[in-house]
Amino acid sequence: MGYVRVRARLWNVEAGGAVKEVELLADTGAIYSALPRSVLEELGIKPMGRRRFRLANNQVLERDVGIVGIEVEGLKTHTIAIFGDEGVFLLGVVTLEELGLQVDPVQGELKPLELLLMSLLG
């Protein structure tokens, strides 16, 4: 088993324009995707608020979050991204689920996720 890294295309969903290609580490321990603040700012993405996060070392910190367009393996969505530190390129589980993908740790790749649509209406 190793790390699962994927290529992704990012863009500003509000303004369009520039597209940035990056490599992301799929991190099933991260709720949201995290990208360097400089990358999000380069795309013109503005923070829409701040959220609190607990790190693996139990430290709690606050970070800005914003909405970014993302495409992975031909699948596109809009997702929350953390304005992270330089060098941090993480694909979190919320984004994976929005894309309909899951991590296959045995094969070291992403694979389609069986999406659920539950309804009490017949």
Sequence and secondary structure as in RCSB ss.txt:
>XXXX:A:sequence
MGYVRVRARLWNVEAGGAVKEVELLADTGAIYSALPRSVLEELGIKPMGRRRFRLANNQVLERDVGIVGIEVEGL
KTHTIAIFGDEGVFLLGVVTLEELGLQVDPVQGELKPLELLLMSLLG
>XXXX:A:secstr
    EEEEEEE TTT   EEEEEEEE TT SSEEEEHHHHHHTT    EEEEEE TTS EEEEEEEEEEEEETTE
EEEEEEEEE TT  EE HHHHHHHTEEEETTTTEEEE       S  
